[in-house]
Amino acid sequence: AFESDLAAHQDRVEQIAAIAQELNELDYYDSPSVNARCQRICDQWDSLGALSQKRNEALQRTEKLLETIDQLYLEFAKRAAPFNNWMEGAMEDLQDTFIVHTIEEIQGLSTAHEQFKATLPEADKERMAILGIHNEIAKIVQTYHVNMAGTNPYTTINPQEINAKWDKVRQLVPQRDQALIEEHARQQNNERLRRQFATQANIIGPWIQNKMQEIGRISIEMHGTLEDQLTHLRQYEKSIVNYKPKIDQLEGDHQLIQEALIFDNKHTNYTMEHIRVGWEQLLTTIARTINEIENQILTRDAKGISQEQLNEFRASFNHFDRDHSGTLGAEEFKACLISLGFDIGNDAQKRTGIMDADDFKTCLISMGYNLVKP
């Protein structure tokens, strides 16, 4: 606008010069004064033109500098925003509380952490590049004395914030390292406890099952006299009682597992609850079986029943005890009665649906079978 206004006055200056020239040609008496005045006007006009040109060049140069700074501001914003988001995400991940239950899970976290640390040098290069953009802006402003008002119009992120977050990330990395190391050690100890418990449980569980089967077999088989069976069972009872320290040791291992908050164990299908129930059943079974044999001995002595008759009774009972449970179920007992010629409709005994050996013997006697030695 100023240059346009200046150009509009160019004709007037030329007119003044032309008038002065015409006065000179007419030998105007005061031509020297007119010429001096005209020269001053022309000199001032030329000076004004030079100043205008200089001003124009300065404005163009400043405009280019501002355009450069604006581009640098924009470049800073484009690169600072994703880098800032990355740092915030990294800080959140590094402070995240992890919950793992196996060595494999903590190893996965450690691997991911090592992969993250491998990206830090490249991230630091990006940080330096972003700060370099800011430094370039500051250098331009300082070198060319550009008057900058305000801050980066494209972002609120500044170098101080970037450096502060970067320092926080670097501070959190070794803390995460230590936390992973401690958790790895804890999971190794947990795995040791799992294997320690499983090793014993995988022995004790089958041992209890085998003992239960052996006791059942002894009570069904007819090897030796009742006294022999009783002696054998008491030896079994002693061996079972002597096994109690192993159960106690397993309880101690289970206590350690509970204190370590371990809730699963892939190395065994046995839990402490299963072992406890099996152990109590074993103790109950051996005690009940011994009591049954003792009762049979008392009955035999009281009734005068011979060993051969007892063996015959046992063989009959075992024949109908198809599932070898040591008791006759409803259908098994019904089959027994039918074989004896009884027409059986519904069970009408204890109404428990089962009959043990003593019940069977009592039933036979009540039906007229003489189990007493002649």
Buried (B, 14 or more C-beta within 10 A) or exposed (E): EEEEEBEEEEEEBEEBBEEBBEBBEEEBEEBEEBBEEBEEBBEEBEEEBEEBEEEEEEEEEBEEBBEBBBEBBBBBBBBBBEBBEBBEEBBEBBEEEEEBEBBEBBBEBBEEBEEBEEEBEEBEEBBEEBBEBBEBBEEBBEEEEBEEEEEBEBBEBBBEEBEEBBEBBEEBBEEBBEBBEEBBEBBEEBBEBBEBBBBBBBEBBEBBEEBBEBBBEBBBEBEEBBEEBBEBBEEBBEEBEEBEEEBEEBEEBBEBBEEBEBEEBEBBEBBBEBBBEBBEEBBEBBEBBBEBBEEBBEBBEEEEBEBEBBEBBBEBBBEBBEEEEBBBBBEBBBBBBEEEEEEEEEBEEEEEEBBBBEBBBBBBBEEEEEBEEE
